[in-house]
């Protein structure tokens, strides 16, 4: 009986780890331009052989975040990296991340508070502006 309880206690962490592994794999493909579409919660749940509601509830309990929150945060990290580390046009980055350019701009502005172009321009100014030295 003790062993079953121990397995039950570890299962949420196993599901969470598997979710992150599959999500990271998918996002790597997405960033490389190898994914044709973005995953939905049903896709990830199917890969993990769990019900989407169970996956969502488990992730929320273990991490405090919903699958969508986790996905969107990681996608924003990729978008910011592509905007600051490449010279690709915003529209190309949007398509690479399987977004229509106007929808990507809306998505990005919702989370970042500025459009992709504004973000890139602000980042470029911050890089070029020398910071005062502290004595």
C-alpha positions as CSV (number, residue, x, y, z in Angstrom):
1,X,0.0,0.0,0.0
2,X,2.9,2.3,0.8
3,X,4.4,1.9,-2.7
4,X,1.1,2.8,-4.4
5,X,0.9,6.0,-2.4
6,X,4.5,6.9,-3.2
7,X,3.8,6.4,-7.0
8,X,0.7,8.5,-6.7
9,X,2.6,11.3,-5.0
10,X,5.3,11.3,-7.7
11,X,2.9,11.2,-10.7
12,X,2.1,14.9,-10.9
13,X,5.9,15.7,-11.0
14,X,6.4,13.1,-13.7
15,X,3.5,14.6,-15.8
16,X,4.9,18.1,-15.3
17,X,8.4,17.0,-16.3
18,X,7.1,15.2,-19.4
19,X,5.0,18.2,-20.3
20,X,8.1,20.5,-20.2
21,X,10.2,18.0,-22.2
22,X,7.5,17.8,-25.0
23,X,6.9,21.5,-24.9
24,X,10.6,22.3,-25.1
25,X,11.0,19.8,-28.0
26,X,8.1,21.5,-29.9
27,X,9.4,25.0,-29.2
28,X,12.9,24.0,-30.5
29,X,11.2,22.8,-33.7
30,X,9.1,26.0,-33.8
31,X,12.2,28.3,-33.3
32,X,14.0,26.4,-36.1
33,X,11.1,26.9,-38.4
34,X,10.4,23.1,-38.6
35,X,6.9,23.2,-37.1
36,X,3.9,23.8,-39.3
37,X,1.6,24.7,-36.4
38,X,1.7,25.4,-32.7
39,X,0.6,22.7,-30.3
40,X,-2.7,23.0,-28.4
41,X,-3.3,21.6,-24.9
42,X,-5.0,18.6,-26.5
43,X,-1.9,17.8,-28.6
44,X,0.4,17.8,-25.6
45,X,-2.1,15.9,-23.5
46,X,-2.3,13.3,-26.3
47,X,1.5,12.9,-26.4
48,X,1.5,12.4,-22.6
49,X,-1.5,10.0,-22.7
50,X,-3.5,12.0,-20.2
51,X,-6.8,13.9,-20.4
52,X,-6.4,17.7,-21.2
53,X,-8.2,18.7,-18.0
54,X,-6.0,16.4,-15.9
55,X,-2.9,17.9,-17.5
56,X,-4.1,21.4,-16.9
57,X,-5.1,20.7,-13.3
58,X,-1.8,18.9,-12.6
59,X,0.3,21.7,-14.1
60,X,-1.6,24.3,-12.1
61,X,-1.2,22.4,-8.9
62,X,2.6,21.7,-9.4
63,X,3.7,25.0,-11.0
64,X,1.0,27.5,-10.2
65,X,0.6,28.2,-13.9
66,X,-1.8,26.9,-16.6
67,X,-0.4,25.2,-19.7
68,X,-1.3,28.3,-21.7
69,X,0.7,30.5,-19.3
70,X,3.7,28.3,-19.5
71,X,3.5,28.0,-23.3
72,X,3.0,31.8,-23.8
73,X,5.9,32.7,-21.5
74,X,8.2,30.3,-23.3
75,X,7.0,31.6,-26.7
76,X,7.6,35.2,-25.6
77,X,11.1,34.2,-24.6
78,X,11.8,32.9,-28.1
79,X,10.2,35.9,-29.7
80,X,12.3,38.3,-27.7
81,X,15.4,36.3,-28.5
82,X,14.7,36.3,-32.2
83,X,14.0,40.0,-32.2
84,X,17.2,40.9,-30.3
85,X,19.6,38.3,-31.7
86,X,18.6,38.3,-35.4
87,X,18.0,40.9,-38.1
88,X,15.0,39.0,-39.4
89,X,12.0,41.1,-40.3
90,X,9.1,41.0,-37.7
91,X,6.9,39.4,-40.3
92,X,9.4,36.6,-40.9
93,X,9.7,35.9,-37.2
94,X,5.9,35.9,-36.9
95,X,5.6,33.3,-39.7
96,X,8.4,31.2,-38.2
97,X,6.4,31.1,-35.0
98,X,3.3,30.1,-37.1
99,X,1.6,33.5,-36.6
100,X,0.0,35.9,-39.0
101,X,2.2,39.0,-38.7
102,X,-0.7,41.2,-37.4
103,X,-1.8,38.6,-34.9
104,X,1.8,38.2,-33.7
105,X,2.2,41.9,-33.1
106,X,-1.0,41.9,-31.1
107,X,0.1,38.8,-29.1
108,X,3.5,40.3,-28.5
109,X,2.2,43.7,-27.4
110,X,-0.3,42.1,-25.0
111,X,2.5,40.4,-23.1
112,X,5.4,42.9,-23.6
113,X,3.5,46.2,-23.6
114,X,5.0,47.3,-26.8
115,X,5.0,46.1,-30.4
116,X,7.8,43.8,-31.7
117,X,9.3,46.8,-33.6
118,X,9.2,49.0,-30.5
119,X,10.8,46.3,-28.5
120,X,13.6,45.8,-31.0
121,X,14.2,49.5,-31.3
122,X,14.2,49.9,-27.5
123,X,16.7,47.0,-27.2
124,X,18.9,48.5,-29.9
125,X,19.0,51.9,-28.1
126,X,19.8,50.2,-24.8
127,X,22.7,48.4,-26.4
128,X,24.1,51.5,-28.0
129,X,23.8,53.8,-24.9
130,X,26.8,53.4,-22.6
131,X,25.9,53.0,-19.0
132,X,27.6,55.3,-16.6
133,X,30.4,53.6,-14.7
134,X,30.0,53.3,-10.9
135,X,32.9,54.4,-8.8
